[in-house]
Amino acid sequence: MDWLVFKDILAVTASICTILQFLSGILVCKKFAKNKSTGDASGLAFVTCFLSCSLWMLYGILINDKSIIIVNTFGSSLQFFYSFTFYIYTVKKNVIVKQILLALTFISFMYLYWLLEEDVSKVIRHVGLISCVFTILFFASPLINLAHVLRVRSADSLPFPVIVASFITSCQWFFYGCLINDYFIQAPNFLGCILSGFQLILFIVFPTKRSDKEQLI
């Protein structure tokens, strides 16, 4: 009984932290609305996250896990809203439209695959594997700036709040995956812990040169 209670508590806290992480996109969209433009920003991150959440939602349905279903239903809805907001303020509307259509096509294909494939365990393996790949890419994306960080010997270019949030949520979901003995949840979030932890170490090795006031802006 204690194990079940702990599992439920962990599921709730992990879901809350993940939803709060998803809500950070509102600040980005608020900036778009204020400037009436997306500037040089790319909407691919929103579309990719929408795709990832939609796949994890399908995975939650397949394994009948309410926590996975709820958090990713919320996440996919938010990311679609962010993508639509990006579409409103970007001058490159054809680009974001193509990205959204590709994402919707792929999601539709996976749902159709689920309906047509008789072997549900096979569908679970494939959807779980693809979802893992997208999650790992999300955790690793800040590492694109690694060469720049090493060259200037400063972690200024790394998004500290995003990395901290990723570290916390990935640790929670990793332990949750261990409790329910689900490798597809364990694997990407374990790598998420490692990658996020490595990036946090960079802030110790290469302290930020910005003032505390500047970091809050």
Beta strands, then each sheet from edge to edge (+ up, - down):
end
